[in-house]
Amino acid sequence: MEISELFRDEPPGTESRPPATALRLLTGGAVSLLTTRYRGSINVMPVAWQAPLSSAPPLVGVAIHESRFTMDLVSHAEEFALSFPTRALLHHVQYLGALSGEQLDKFEVTRLETFSPRHVTAPLVAGCAAWVECEVVQVLPVGDHQLVLGHPLAVLVDPVAFDERWRPEAPEERRPLHYLGEAHYGVLGRLLEARLPTVGDSPGSALSDQIAEDLELDRETRQRRDEERERLREEVADGQSIDLAAWESEELPPLDLRLGVVIDKPAGEGEAPG
Ligand SMILES: Cc1cc2nc3c(=O)[nH]c(=O)nc-3n(C[C@H](O)[C@H](O)[C@H](O)COP(=O)(O)O)c2cc1C
């Protein structure tokens, strides 16, 4: 390929943002609640700036601002635990990030449920999708944060939420929260599987053929979903009660209540999956 072909004009519609926006662009992984304990103090704080750093040995990194009470405790305790909260803890997560354990006992204030760890001394938070216990192997200063390198000693998971990878197909209330900045969070919504060109394919055309095939599959799914939606809409218009589980299923778009028909949930039916 000609080098000049790699340096075309910026695509139309792109906008420039301040360089510090790079931090927000890299934010979005599963948020965790870091618990730590040193002598009589036990604390918990939400952490979004965490990353896998090495596979052999396995090492994770957590960037903690030097002003956090947690930083004091972690550097003395030389261990910490990460609990990955689910939707039930959404408001707790935000609140725990607005308080400092230096001033109050966050466990008492928020009545967080916890349970015993296997290796470290800090408690693990209940109502989460996974838990990682770490010993600290190094602390590196990086700007106004300290990068705490942790060696995982034990991992526990809710297998519905995680099975070798996070499972967007798990019921929403079992999926981990992803932090997007300010007071915004998300959950993963859909699994996409990438395929590689097979031997003999020209990679360029095989890749675009696969995209076309995927889009066609998406189109068929959308069409099936629209047909099902129309069928349910007719049932509602006829005054029939419908199966709310069908409306809530991942296959269908959110319930459109503009129809103005009250839909009774039949007793014992229509529970959300999971
Ligand atoms: C969702 C979320 C993620 C956060 N991630 C980090 C982080 O990665 N590193 C950090 O130093 N502070 C982070 N914070 C801010 C701290 O959690 C917050 O300052 C907290 O009050 C510190 O508590 P402490 O003083 O008890 O340690 C985050 C806050 C929220 C709400």
The ligand as an SDF file (V2000), in Angstrom:
LIG
                    3D

 31 33  0  0  0  0  0  0  0  0999 V2000
  -16.7770    5.0410   39.9330 C   0  0  0  0  0  0  0  0  0  0  0  0
  -15.5860    5.6880   40.5710 C   0  0  0  0  0  0  0  0  0  0  0  0
  -14.3190    5.2680   40.2230 C   0  0  0  0  0  0  0  0  0  0  0  0
  -13.1910    5.8270   40.8390 C   0  0  0  0  0  0  0  0  0  0  0  0
  -11.9540    5.4010   40.4690 N   0  0  0  0  0  0  0  0  0  0  0  0
  -10.8620    5.8660   41.1130 C   0  0  0  0  0  0  0  0  0  0  0  0
   -9.5700    5.3710   40.7860 C   0  0  0  0  0  0  0  0  0  0  0  0
   -9.4070    4.5080   39.9480 O   0  0  0  0  0  0  0  0  0  0  0  0
   -8.5180    5.8870   41.4690 N   0  0  0  0  0  0  0  0  0  0  0  0
   -8.6630    6.8380   42.4220 C   0  0  0  0  0  0  0  0  0  0  0  0
   -7.6450    7.2640   43.0210 O   0  0  0  0  0  0  0  0  0  0  0  0
   -9.8780    7.3420   42.7450 N   0  0  0  0  0  0  0  0  0  0  0  0
  -10.9810    6.8600   42.1290 C   0  0  0  0  0  0  0  0  0  0  0  0
  -12.2140    7.3190   42.4590 N   0  0  0  0  0  0  0  0  0  0  0  0
  -12.3420    8.3120   43.5360 C   0  0  0  0  0  0  0  0  0  0  0  0
  -12.2690    7.6440   44.9200 C   0  0  0  0  0  0  0  0  0  0  0  0
  -13.0340    6.4820   44.9780 O   0  0  0  0  0  0  0  0  0  0  0  0
  -12.7740    8.6440   45.9910 C   0  0  0  0  0  0  0  0  0  0  0  0
  -11.9150    9.7350   46.0280 O   0  0  0  0  0  0  0  0  0  0  0  0
  -12.9410    8.0240   47.3660 C   0  0  0  0  0  0  0  0  0  0  0  0
  -13.7120    8.9090   48.1400 O   0  0  0  0  0  0  0  0  0  0  0  0
  -11.6260    7.7520   48.0720 C   0  0  0  0  0  0  0  0  0  0  0  0
  -11.9310    7.1400   49.2880 O   0  0  0  0  0  0  0  0  0  0  0  0
  -10.9060    6.9930   50.4940 P   0  0  0  0  0  0  0  0  0  0  0  0
  -10.3620    8.3730   50.8230 O   0  0  0  0  0  0  0  0  0  0  0  0
  -11.7310    6.4190   51.5930 O   0  0  0  0  0  0  0  0  0  0  0  0
   -9.8220    6.0650   50.0350 O   0  0  0  0  0  0  0  0  0  0  0  0
  -13.3450    6.8190   41.8440 C   0  0  0  0  0  0  0  0  0  0  0  0
  -14.6520    7.2510   42.1850 C   0  0  0  0  0  0  0  0  0  0  0  0
  -15.7520    6.6820   41.5570 C   0  0  0  0  0  0  0  0  0  0  0  0
  -17.1350    7.1220   41.9470 C   0  0  0  0  0  0  0  0  0  0  0  0
  1  2  1  0
  2  3  1  0
  2 30  2  0
  3  4  2  0
  4  5  1  0
  4 28  1  0
  5  6  2  0
  6  7  1  0
  6 13  1  0
  7  8  2  0
  7  9  1  0
  9 10  1  0
 10 11  2  0
 10 12  1  0
 12 13  2  0
 13 14  1  0
 14 15  1  0
 14 28  1  0
 15 16  1  0
 16 17  1  0
 16 18  1  0
 18 19  1  0
 18 20  1  0
 20 21  1  0
 20 22  1  0
 22 23  1  0
 23 24  1  0
 24 25  2  0
 24 26  1  0
 24 27  1  0
 28 29  2  0
 29 30  1  0
 30 31  1  0
M  END
$$$$
